[in-house]
Every structure is written in structure tokens, then in C-alpha cells.
Amino acid sequence: MPSNLLYIHLILVVGLSAVALGCFGGSSVPPTPEPTPAQVSARADMSAKTTIAAPTSTPTPTSTPVPEATRAPDATPTSVDKEATPSPVPTAVPYESEAAMYDMFPGFTMSMQQTLEALERIKQNDDSSMIPVLIEVMRFMPTRSSRDSVADTLRALTGQPYEGNDWDKWMDWMGANLDDIEPPEGYPDWKARLYSAIDERFAFFLRPARDTSRIRLEEVVWGGVRPDGIPDLRRPSFLEASEADYMDPDDRVFGLEINGDVRAYPLRVVNAHEMVNDSVGGEPISLMW
């Protein structure tokens, strides 16, 4: 709106107000003076003519310029003068018969996977010294499958056709070829350990045998009975041959002579005991059947 029109309008309003107040006369309180047109005009025109000082306050902070991120220079690969050294290849453990013996059958808590891996190494190395060990453990394998695995290795080493349940045939074959077979070093200790797991008293018999036995330990096998499970025949009484009327002419006897002392042990007597412990010619003897 133009300022001259605003001025006229305000004069009319002020005039009307004065007339109204005059009609109420008699008031002792003087009327509140209204601003003069000049004052109103000054206010109306303030926006155009008056500058307003900004209040004193905290100065507006000047923004600190943020440095631009600089890109790191691309890493230049360092040239390698020499070819990279390859990782070392693990050295294969040399095959040893004694170690294979324990790997194949460390005891009755053996791992079948470990046993199968050992059997494979025995075949790959064509280790005939393991023949007595394999025949020994065949009876102690827990399953038909595991016995067949042992027999498979034996067939590879011997060329014989026998199966996993043919333990007696394997024993007969080994007995006939024992001169060509030498078990691994440490076999007596391994065998003592094997049988002592059945009964610890077996170790008492077998450990000294490695130094004193006059028979091959490969031929010593367990009969299925613990020590003293069958009472042995100890220092039996003897009769003169002419007095042994209970015997038949074709009865078999075990006869021996030591230092001029001659004895005969009838099979019909020994059979029930399977073992005789006696003294002949001043020497202790053990007779097994």
C-alpha cells in the first residue's frame, strides 16, 4: 500500500476515536495519547528507512576449511631379484619293520584305520619279516573283514591262497618255511606285550624267552586258556613198564632220556593236562601237548 494512503487512513481513525471519547465526557483520567501520524508513519516506513543493529552475541565462527584428502601414491611393487623359495616338501618317514609291527597291531584298542594303513605299507614294501606277526594277530582281529584284510596281505607276501579263517593252514605253511623267515627286531617284546594284555603273567614266561628259548618264538601260540586255567601235571609218580597194565600195546607215549634217566609219559595221561612239569636226570623239563 502507498504511504500517503496509509497516512490518510490513520488520520480518519484517530479523528473518530476523539469524537467517541468526547461523547463520554466527565472522565478525570486523561485519555492515553495515541501516536501522532508522524510516529506511525515512521514505524510504517521503518522497514524502508531504519537499519536495525544486530544484537551483540557470540561472533559467528568462521568455518575452518577441511583439507581435502590426498590419495596415497600407488605402491610400486619391489622387484624381486631371486625366485620365491618354494615351501619345503615333508620328508617321507622311512619304512621300518618294527614300527610297522606296532602300527599294524599296537594292542586290542587299535584303530582299524591305522591297521589298514599299516597293512598297505607292509604290502608296498614287500616285507616278508611281517609274516609271523600277521599270522599271530589273525586270531585276534575282531571281525571277519579285518581277518580277510590280514589274509590279503599274507597272500601278497607268500603267494599262498589261504583265507582269513585258515589260521591253522597259515601256521602249517610257516612251520614248513620257518628257515626262510626272520621276524622284525623287537618281535619277542611285541609278543610279550600282546599276550600280557590277555593275562599279565604271560609276560613272565615270554620276556626271558628272548634270551633263553631254544625254540622259535614264532611257534609259541596261545591255546586259549589263561595261566593255570588247566592244571599241569607236576612231578607225577612212575611205574615200571611191566607194571603199567592199564596201557594198551598201541598207546602213544612221550619218551625222553636225560643223563641216563629214561621216562615215558602216556598221551592218555598228558592229554587231560596239556603240560607236564617234572625233573629228569636232575634237569627241570616242561612237556607241552
C-alpha positions in Angstrom: 0.0 0.0 0.0 1.4 3.5 -0.8 2.5 5.5 2.3 0.2 8.6 1.6 -2.9 6.4 1.6 -1.8 4.9 4.9 -1.4 8.3 6.4 -4.9 9.5 5.4 -6.4 6.3 6.8 -4.7 6.7 10.1 -5.9 10.3 10.4 -9.5 9.2 10.0 -9.2 6.5 12.6 -7.7 9.0 15.1 -10.4 11.6 14.4 -13.2 9.0 15.0 -11.6 8.0 18.3 -11.5 11.6 19.6 -15.2 12.0 18.8 -16.1 8.8 20.7 -14.1 9.8 23.7 -15.7 13.3 23.7 -19.2 11.8 24.0 -18.3 10.2 27.3 -17.1 13.5 28.9 -16.6 13.9 32.6 -13.8 11.5 32.9 -11.0 12.8 35.1 -8.4 10.3 33.6 -6.9 11.8 30.6 -7.0 9.6 27.6 -3.9 7.7 26.6 -2.4 9.7 23.8 -2.3 8.0 20.5 0.9 8.1 18.5 1.0 11.0 16.1 0.7 10.4 12.4 4.3 11.2 12.1 5.2 8.5 14.6 3.0 5.9 12.9 4.4 6.9 9.6 7.9 6.5 10.9 7.0 3.0 12.1 5.3 2.1 8.9 8.2 3.2 6.9 10.8 1.6 9.3 11.4 -1.3 7.1 12.4 1.0 4.3 14.4 3.7 6.2 15.7 2.2 9.5 18.6 -0.2 9.8 18.4 -2.5 12.9 21.6 -3.2 14.7 22.3 -6.8 15.2 22.4 -7.8 18.8 25.7 -8.4 20.4 26.3 -12.1 20.5 28.9 -14.7 20.0 30.7 -14.0 16.8 29.7 -16.2 14.0 32.5 -18.8 13.8 34.5 -18.8 10.7 34.4 -22.3 9.3 37.8 -23.9 9.2 38.5 -25.3 5.8 38.7 -29.1 5.8 41.8 -30.2 3.9 41.0 -32.4 1.0 42.0 -36.0 1.3 45.1 -36.7 -0.7 45.4 -40.0 -2.4 48.4 -42.1 -1.4 50.6 -42.8 -4.3 50.2 -46.3 -5.7 52.6 -48.7 -4.2 55.2 -49.7 -6.6 56.0 -53.4 -6.2 59.5 -54.0 -5.3 61.2 -56.1 -7.9 62.4 -59.5 -6.7 65.8 -60.4 -7.8 65.5 -64.0 -6.9 62.7 -66.5 -7.5 60.5 -67.2 -4.5 61.7 -70.2 -2.4 59.1 -73.0 -2.6 57.7 -74.4 0.6 59.7 -77.4 1.8 58.1 -80.8 0.9 57.6 -83.0 4.0 60.2 -85.8 4.1 58.6 -89.2 4.0 59.2 -91.3 7.1 61.4 -94.3 6.1 59.7 -97.7 6.4 60.8 -99.8 9.4 59.5 -103.3 10.1 59.4 -102.8 13.9 57.4 -99.6 13.6 55.0 -101.3 11.1 54.6 -104.2 13.5 53.3 -101.8 16.3 51.3 -99.7 13.8 49.5 -102.7 12.5 48.6 -104.1 15.9 49.6 -101.9 18.9 47.1 -103.8 21.1 43.5 -104.7 21.5 42.5 -101.0 21.4 43.9 -100.5 17.9 42.3 -98.2 15.4 41.1 -100.2 12.4 42.0 -97.3 10.0 45.6 -97.3 11.4 45.8 -101.1 11.0 44.6 -101.0 7.3 47.1 -98.2 6.5 49.9 -100.3 8.1 48.9 -103.4 6.1 49.1 -101.3 2.9 52.6 -100.1 3.7 53.7 -103.7 4.5 52.4 -104.8 1.1 54.1 -101.9 -0.7 57.4 -102.7 0.9 57.0 -106.5 0.4 58.1 -107.0 4.0 58.2 -110.8 4.5 59.5 -110.4 8.0 55.9 -109.5 9.0 54.6 -112.9 8.0 54.8 -114.3 11.6 53.3 -111.1 13.0 50.4 -111.2 10.6 49.7 -114.9 11.3 49.9 -114.2 15.1 47.3 -111.4 15.0 44.9 -113.0 12.6 43.1 -114.8 15.5 42.8 -111.6 17.5 41.2 -109.5 14.7 37.6 -108.5 15.8 35.8 -109.1 12.5 35.8 -111.3 9.5 36.5 -108.3 7.3 39.6 -107.4 9.4 40.9 -111.0 9.2 40.4 -111.0 5.5 42.5 -107.8 5.2 45.3 -109.6 7.1 45.0 -112.6 4.8 45.1 -110.4 1.8 48.4 -109.0 2.9 49.7 -112.5 3.6 48.7 -113.7 0.2 50.6 -110.8 -1.4 53.7 -111.7 0.6 53.6 -115.5 0.3 51.7 -116.3 -2.8 49.5 -118.8 -0.8 45.8 -119.0 -1.4 44.5 -119.3 2.2 41.7 -117.2 3.7 41.2 -115.1 6.8 39.8 -118.1 8.8 42.5 -120.5 7.7 44.8 -119.8 10.7 45.9 -123.4 11.1 46.8 -123.6 7.4 48.9 -120.5 7.7 50.6 -121.9 10.7 51.4 -125.1 8.9 52.9 -123.2 6.0 55.0 -121.0 8.2 56.3 -124.1 10.1 57.5 -125.6 6.9 59.2 -122.4 5.7 60.5 -121.0 9.0 64.1 -121.2 7.9 63.4 -118.5 5.3 61.6 -116.2 7.7 63.0 -113.8 10.3 60.6 -111.6 12.3 61.3 -107.9 12.9 63.7 -106.9 15.6 61.7 -106.5 18.8 59.3 -109.3 18.0 59.8 -111.0 21.4 58.9 -107.8 23.3 55.9 -107.2 21.0 54.7 -110.7 21.5 55.1 -110.5 25.3 53.1 -107.2 25.2 50.4 -108.8 23.1 49.9 -111.8 25.4 50.3 -109.8 28.6 47.2 -107.9 27.5 45.3 -111.2 27.9 47.0 -112.0 31.2 49.9 -110.2 32.6 51.5 -113.5 33.8 52.3 -114.3 30.1 55.0 -111.7 30.1 56.7 -113.6 32.9 57.1 -116.6 30.5 57.8 -114.7 27.3 60.2 -111.9 28.2 63.0 -114.2 29.4 62.4 -116.5 26.4 64.0 -114.0 24.0 67.4 -114.8 25.6 66.9 -118.4 26.8 64.4 -120.1 24.5 65.8 -122.9 22.3 62.7 -123.0 20.1 61.5 -120.3 17.7 59.1 -117.9 19.4 57.0 -117.8 16.2 55.9 -121.3 17.1 54.7 -120.4 20.5 51.0 -119.7 20.4 48.2 -119.2 22.9 46.0 -122.2 23.4 43.0 -120.1 24.6 43.5 -120.7 28.3 44.9 -118.3 30.9 47.9 -119.5 33.0 46.9 -122.3 35.3 43.5 -122.5 33.6 44.2 -126.2 33.1 46.1 -127.8 35.9 49.5 -129.0 34.7 50.9 -132.5 35.6 53.6 -131.8 38.2 56.2 -134.4 39.2 53.9 -137.4 38.6 54.6 -140.9 40.1 56.0 -143.6 37.9 55.6 -147.3 37.4 57.9 -149.9 35.9 56.9 -150.7 32.3 56.0 -154.2 33.4 53.6 -152.8 35.9 51.7 -150.5 33.5 48.9 -153.0 32.9 46.4 -150.2 32.2 48.0 -149.4 28.9 47.3 -150.9 25.5 50.1 -152.0 23.3 49.4 -149.3 20.7 49.1 -146.4 23.2 51.3 -143.4 22.4 53.8 -142.1 24.9 56.2 -139.2 25.1 59.6 -140.7 25.8 62.9 -138.9 26.8 66.2 -139.7 28.3 68.4 -137.2 30.2 71.7 -138.2 31.9 70.7 -141.9 31.8 67.2 -141.2 33.3 64.6 -142.7 31.0 60.9 -141.6 31.2 57.7 -142.3 29.3 54.6 -140.0 29.6 51.5 -141.7 28.2 49.5 -139.5 26.0 46.2 -140.6 27.6 47.6 -139.1 30.9 49.2 -136.0 29.4 46.2 -135.1 27.2 44.0 -134.0 30.1 46.7 -131.6 31.4 48.3 -130.5 28.2 51.5 -129.7 30.2 53.9 -131.7 32.3 56.5 -130.0 34.7 59.0 -132.5 36.0 62.7 -133.2 36.7 64.5 -135.8 34.6 68.2 -136.7 35.2 68.5 -133.8 37.5 67.2 -131.3 34.9 63.9 -129.4 35.0 61.7 -130.1 32.0 58.4 -128.9 30.6 56.4 -131.1 28.2 53.6 -129.5 26.3 50.9 -131.2 24.2 
